Amino acid sequence: MILVTGANGNLGSATLAALRARGVAATGGSRTPGSGMRRLDFDDHTSLDLTGVATLVLISAGYAEDDRVVGRHAAVLDAAVRDGVRHIVYTSLTTAGDHLGFALAHRATERLVRAAGPSWTILRNGLYAELFGGLLRWTGDGVESPFGDGALAAVAREDLAEATAIVAAHPEGHGGRVYDLVGTPVTADQVAGRLQVPHRTIGLGEYRRRLLEETPGLLPFQPPMLASIATGIRHGFLDGTTPHLTDLLGRPARDPLPVAAAAASATRPEAGGSAARRTAG
């Protein structure tokens, strides 16, 4: 059986749906499990029961400081070894993201996965097209961003979920492999063009100020994380591509431009949206 952690999150739920659509026996784990799921609370080690699980899809448990995230992952991996899991699929961060403010927890977890014992596959996921669009800020009749002319090799979350399902369904062909799953480079200007509105670039200092002073609800670790995404895109560190995603899918990847535009449109004030602060999952 395959078990997908974080099954109530965006990537986890999409991965579980993709597995089931392929007729693969799979279940989900969550701290707030739905019907047929297992309760898995990474902060409650007594809940980490992986008996009967052959392949574990470990969706990164972000939304915390690095030490807490890595500690959560270590606990799950310990449970996987104890309960006889044979293969671990970990959803990590694209190789180009090594400089990003949340890369360390991913790379530390990759080390743990490699050392744990079971066979493994690491999926280094690119940043979501949904995230890129959601980080554009509406102002007047247009959008603003700190991205300048920089491009992001954005990828639709649905494609990442499908690629994860493909690997998890037949892990024997993917043991010891690291895949860099990125998409087609898109710019904020292109997203704005799709929306038929102008785009204006703001400075990184102004962007950080807005995160700190004008974006309610952000956790302390999130402003530097978002600022690192902004400077990475702006200065051309996240626009590289690889064929790994299309090779796994066996088809072209989804065009990230309409996906990003739809996410931006959903935050437009008259659409009832709010400033984007969702960064993962």
N, C-alpha and C positions, 0 to 999 in steps of 0.2 A: 504493500500500500504506500501511496505517496501522501505526505502531510505538508501543507503549506502554512507557515507561520504568518502572523499578521493578516489573517484572512478577512478581517473586517476593514482593512485599509484598501486604498485604491489599487495598488499593484497586486497585493495578495488576493483580493477578491477577483480581480481580472484573471490572474493566473489560475486560480481554482476553477473559474468558469471555463477557461480555455482547455484545461485538462478534462473536465467533464464533457465538454463538447466533442472531445476526441474519443470519448468512451473509456477513459482511463479511470481506474479506481483511485479516488483521491478524497481527502478530507481536509478541513482547515483547523487551525488552532488560533485562539485569541483569548485575551484576558476577559472579554465579554462575548463568549461563543454564541453563535446562532444554532439553530436546529441541526443536529448531526455533527456538530463540531466538538473539538476537545477544548477544555479550558487550559490554556497555557499562558501563565503570567510570568514573564521573564524575571520579575522582581520577587516572585514567590517560588523558590526552588522546589518546594514540595509539589507544585502543580506540573512540573516538567516530566510528564509521563509520555515516552515515545515508544512504548512496547507495541510491537506489530508493525512498526514503520520501517519500510525498506529504504525509501528515498525521502530525505528531508529537504524541503525547499526553505532555506533560511532567508526570509525577507529582512533586510536590515532594520533593526529596532532603533531608529533615530530619535529625534526630539528629546535630546538630553546632552549633557556634557560627555566628552570622549570617554572618561573613565567609567561612567555609568553604562554607556552603550557597549563598550568592550566587555565589561563585566557581565552584562546580560547575555551577550553572544557566547562568552566562555561558559556560562552556566548551561546554555542550551547544548553546546557542543559536548560538554561533559555528560549530559543526559543521553545524547545520541550514542556516544561510545558505550555507556553503561547498558543501554537498552538494545544494542545490536543493530543500529542503523547501518546500512551498507554503503550508502552514497549520500553525499551532501552537496547541494547546489546553493551557492551563496550569491545573492544579488549585491554586487559591489558598485564601485564608482569608476567611470571611464579613466583610462590611463592618463589622458590629458588633464585630468582633474587633480593631479598630485599636489598642486599648489593651493587648492581650495581649502576653505576653513573647516571643512568636515571630512577631509580625505584621510586624516590619521586614523580615525576609528575604523574605516574600511580596510586600510592596509594592515592595521594590527589584527583585525579579524581574519584577513586572508592568511596571515601567518598561523593563526590558531587553527584554521581549517586545514591547512596543509599538514600541520603537525598532529592533528587529532587522531589519525589512524585510518578511518574509512576512506574509500575512494571519494574524489571531489571534483567539482567543476565550479569555476568562478566566472560569473557573468558581470563584466565591468560595464554597467549601464551608463549611457550618456544622459545628459540632463533632458528632462521632459519638454516636449513642445508645449504642453499645457502649462508648465511652469514659466517658460519664456513669455508666453502671451499674458499670463496672469501677473507678471512683474511690470508690465507696462502700466503707467498711471494716467488716468484720464484727467484732462484739464481743459476747460473751455470746449472747443470744438475739435480737439486733437488729443494726442497722447505724448507723454514724456517718458524718457528712460535714461539711465546712465550708460547705455551700451555703445553710444556713438555709432561708428560705421562697422563695428565688430560683428562677426557672425558666430552663431552657435550651431554646431552639428546636432540639431535637436532631433529627438526621436519620440514618436507617439507612444504613450504608455501601453496602448493595446498591442503594439508590435513587440514591446519588451515582454509583456505577459505571454504572448504566443511563443516567443523564442524560449522563454523559461519552461513553458509546458512541453515544448518539443524536446528539450534536453532532459527534463525530469521523466518524461514518458519512456525514454530509451537511454538511460544514463551510461550504459555499458560502452556506448560509442563516443563518450565525451569525458572519460576519466582523465584527470590530470591536465585538462585543457583550460585556458584562460581566453575568453572571448571579449573583444572590445565592441560593444553594441552601440554604435552611434549612427546618426542619420545624416540628412542633407543639410548643409549650412544655410541658415536663414538669418536675416537682419531685422532689426526693429523697423527700419524704413520699409522693408517688404511687407511686414505685418500691417503697418499703418496703411500702406498702399492697398492691401487686401480689404481693409476696413474703410477705405476711401476717406481717410482723415490725415492731417499732417502729423509729422513726428518731430519733436524737439529734443535735443540732447541736453542733459543737465550734467554738472560736474560731479565727481565722486564725493567731494566734500558735502555738497548739497544733498546728495542721495543719502549719505550716512546721517546727516542731520535730520532728514525726514524720517529715517528709520527710528532714530532715537527719540525724536520729539513729537512726531505726528502719526505714528503707526501703533495704535494701542493693541495690546495683547501679545506682543512679541516676547518670547522668553529671552533671558540675558544672552544666551549663546547665538541667537539668531541674527542680530544686526551684523556682527562681523562675518558670519557665514554668507549672508546675502551680499554684503559688500565685496566679498571675495569672488562671488559669481560675477558681479558687475565688472570688476576690473579684469577678470579673466576673459570675459567676452569682449570687452572694449579693446583689449590689447592683443587680441588674436590668438589666445592660447586654447580655445575650445572649438575651433572650426575644422579640425582635421577629421578625415573620414577613413573607414576601413570597410572591407566587404563582409565582415563577419556576420552582421545582422541579416543581410540579404542571403548569404550562404545558408544560414540556419533556417530562415523562413522559406527558402526555395522560391522566392518571388521578390519583386521590388518592395522596398519599405514604403509605408504610407507617406504621402507628402506632408511634412510637418507644418507647412505654411497655413493651410486651412484649420488645422488643429490649434495652432497658436492663436490665430485670429479669432476662433470661436471662444477660446479661453479669455482673450482680451475683451471680447464683446460682452461676455458674461459679467465682467466687473464694471461695465459702464453704469454710471449712477442711475440712469433712468431704467436700467435693467434690474435694479435692485441689488447690484453687486457691491463688493467692498474691496478695499485695498488688498492686493494679493499678499498673503503671508504664508501660503502653503508651499513647502519646499521639498517635500519628499512623499514617498509612500504610494 
